[in-house]
Amino acid sequence: MLTRIDHIGIACFDLDKTVEFYRNTYGFEVFHSEVNEEQGVREAMLKINDTGDGGASYLQLLEPTREDSTVAKWLAKNGEGVHHIAFGTADVDGDAADIRSKGVRVLYQEPRRGSMDSRITFLHPKDCGGVLTELVTSASASEHAEH
């Protein structure tokens, strides 16, 4: 089942400015950055700490790259701030199926590629107390599951 808080997703208008805030205020550095064309975001992962299960916890800063992206629409409605919480799991497929069987809507039928080649899916916020919730299997956990 779920093993850790993988990351907290924070939507922002200016990724570089937001990275500077976290660097100057807390000393957090960018661990990984990428553009996810499918999701329409430019992102930076700031590593907070390692975890007991071999994973890590991050802040994920998200800047939309196009106006029709989910994050751009969210920013237009809500402004900058916490966008979602992501829980780490060794088996995103199995945990998503288990959660779906409990009546929670899972937004993707099959997990998609996320940051750092992870496999992800989302749970509907209306079924999770208003919180958009992501399930994440890191690339290293995915590789272990396949072997």
C-alpha angles and dihedrals in degrees: 000000000000113000108182148344099279095188148330112233115220120191116215139172096222116033096189093051091047092048088052091052092053092043095048096039103039106011093243115155130203109265095180138356133188146150115246105202094186092056093036095233142121109212145185124201114210111197113224102176146330117258134220093252094060094261130099142228121241145177108233113206113201128197118179118239095196136028095239094057120114091242093051091052090047092050092049090054102036110018123224120335147082108350103175147341121233127204121204120231135171089223116038091171095053096041092047090052091048092049091045089054088058091060099262115135113240109205099212123050089208124024116258134214113278136176118327091009093297123151114241146177133175134227120221111262092220088063093046104055093273094307120123101225127198128198115210134191108190119229091249091053090047091053091051091049092052095052 
